[in-house]
């Protein structure tokens, strides 16, 4: 059977993040930052059973990425892959896991038929990572929760077929918005979040004809809008080859099947 890589962003934003990835043989969740019940509901909406998951992979320990990890791991007997520092930081929130498997940033590992490579990000967490996932000859990049796009990030996101990329805030909306000044500084800092402009500039550097999908993720509900993100970023890729979508907080996205 000719399996194809599939991706669905179940939720993205400061109130919860979760991404489904499957190659038809192996299915995983990248982060589980909604309640277990809500993740189950969104999976069911897309016709996906959590009983099929081979792993939950955790990028960092912030609550909007781990809220449902513990309950899903225990309920469905799902191993959880995460770095040692992230495991220690997340343990008070996740509780006992069915099984935890440590990975090391910079080292590729396999979850059945999927190959995953975690790489370091600049964010205010213990050991935050982005991921590339490869299967069936295709490559997915996931890079959110980062203050700057380092050379390492750019290197790892080369030649992706699908990219989930942070576009957290519109600079003017953040600067003129209601957040206190220290929080604004944190968001704009090297360990904060990428702006629409930073995401646009990153895409200009890594775009190529094989990049079929870009999903803009982790949009701030206070300091950004889907319209502003798209307006800023859509010109950074060639629309003949690349489709841009925006991941939302309150509902799951389309199930994207890679060509």
N, C-alpha and C positions, 0 to 999 in steps of 0.2 A: 504494500500500500504506500502511496506517495503522501507522506505526512508533511504538513507545513507548519511553520512557527506561527503561533497566535499570541496576541497580547491584548489585555483589557485592563485599563486603569479603572479600578473599582471606586477609588476616591483619591482626591489630591487636594491638599491645603492644610492650613494650620490646625484644623479640627480632625484630621485623620487621613492617612495615606495607606494605600494597598494596591499592588499591581499583580495581576495574574499573568503567568507565562506558561505556555505549553508547546511541545513539539509533536503532540499526538501520542507520545509514549510516556513522557515525563511531564507532570504538571506541578508548578510551585507557586507560592506566594512570595513576592518581595515586599516585606513589611506587612504589618497587620495592625494599623493604628486606629481602627474603629472597634466598637464592641463586637464580640463574637457573634451576637445575634444579627447585628447590622451587616457584617461581612457575609454571613450565611444568606441573608435576604438578598443581597446584591448578586452573589454567586447564583442563587436560584433564578433570579431574573434573567441571567445569561445562560441558564441551563447547565451550570457547572456544579458538580458535587465536591465538597471539601474532602470527602472520603477518597478521592482520587489523588490527593496531594502527596508528593514524595518529600516535600520540604517546605518550611518557611525560612526565608533568608532575611536577616535583619541588618539594615544598613547602619543604624545607630540607635541609641537608647531613649531618645526623646519620646514622650508619651504619644504624640501623634503618629508614631511609627510602630509602637509596641503594645498598645492598649489591649488588643485581642489576641496577642501571641500566646500567652499562657493557656487561656481557656481553649483555644483551637488546638494547640499541641496536645493537651490532655484529652480533650473530647474525641479527637480523631486519630490519636496516636501518630502525630506528625513530628518528625525530627526538626529541630531548629538549628540552623547554621548561623553562627555569628562569631565575631572576634572575641578573644578572651577578655579584653578590657570592656567591650560592650556588654558581654555576659555579666560581668561583675556589677556594672553600673545599672543594668536592666533588671537584675534579679529581684529587688524589692517590689517591682511592679509586675513582673511576669509570674513570680512564684515558681514552684517546681514545674519543670518541663518534662514531657514524656521522654525526650532525649535531646541533649544538646551536643553539637559537634562544632568544635572550634575551627575557624579558618584564620589564615594570616594574610593581611593585606599585601598584595603584590604576588601572591601565589595562586595559580589556577587550581581549581578543584572541580570534581564531577559530581553531579547529582543524577545518577543513572545516565541517561543519554544526553543530558545538557552539560555543557562546559561553562563554568562561571569563573570570572576573574574580578576579584575585588581590588579597587585602587583607592588610594588615600584622597580625601577631600579636605578643604579648609572650612571647618564649621566648628561651632562651640559645643562639641560633644567629645566623649572620651577617645573614640577611635572611629570616626565616621568614614564611610566608604561609598563610592559609586560602584557600579557593576557593569561588566559586559557579559552577555549570555549568548552562547553560540550553539546552534543546532541546525541540522538539515542544510548546511552550507550558508546560513544566514547569521547575522550578528545584530544583537540588540544592545543599545547603550542606555543606562539609567544614571542620570546625574542630577540630583536635586540637593537642596540644603548645602550650598557652598557659597562662600563670600566672593571668591575669585576663581576664574578658570585658569588653573596653572598649566604649565607645559605638560605635566604628567596627565592631567585631565584631557587635554587636547590630543595627546598621543593615543590614549586609550579609546577615544571616541572616533578615531579615524575609521572609515570604511563600514560604518553601521548601515544596516538596511532600515532600521527603525530606531528612533532616538526619543527618549523621554527626558526632557530638559527643563530645568527650572526657569521660570520667568515670574519672579515673585512680586515685583513692585514696579510701578511707574514712579520715576524719581520725583516728579513734581507733586504727585498725589501724596507720596510719603512725606516730603518736606513740608507740605502745607496741611497735612492731615492731623488727626487728633492724638497721635501717639506722643508720649513724653519724649523729650529730647534724648535721654540715654538710650531708649529703645530704638529710636530712629538711627542713632549712631551704631548700635549693635547690628541692625539690619543691613546698613550700608557698609559695615566694616568687613575686613578680610575673612572673618569667621561667621559672617551673616548669611545673606541670601543674594542671588543674582537679580539684577534689575532687568527690565525688558531690553534696555540698550546693551547691557553686557551679554545677554543671551543672543541678541542679534549679531553682535560682533563675533561671538564664538562660532555661531553657525556659518558666518561668512568664511571662517578659516577652515572648517571641516566639511563643508558641503561637497557633494559629488553626485554624479548622475544616478548612482545606485541607492541613494538615500530616498527611500520611498515614502516614509512617514516621519513626521516630527510631531510629538505631543507636548505641548507647553503645559508645565505642571507647577504645582505648589503656588498658584496665584493667590495673593493676599486678597481677602474679601473687603478689606478696608482701603488698601493702597493700590489697587489695580482693578481692571475690568478685562473680560475677554476681548472686548473690542479694542482697547488700548494695546493689549499685548499683541494681537494679530496685526494691527495697523503698524506697529513698530517693527515687527519681526518678519512679516510675510515677504518683504522684498529681499530678504537675505538668502533665499533659495529660489531655484527655478521651478515655477509652478507646473511646468511640463513634466517634471520628474518627481516632484516632492509635494505631498499633501500635508498641510499643517492643521492640527486639531488642538483644541483647548480642553484639558482635563478639568473637571469641576468637583466641587466639594460635596454637593448634595445629591448627586446621582452618578451611576457608573457610566463609563464611556462605551463606545462601540467595541465589539470584538474585532480587532484588526488582524487580518490574515496576510502574512507576508508573501509576496509573489515568488 
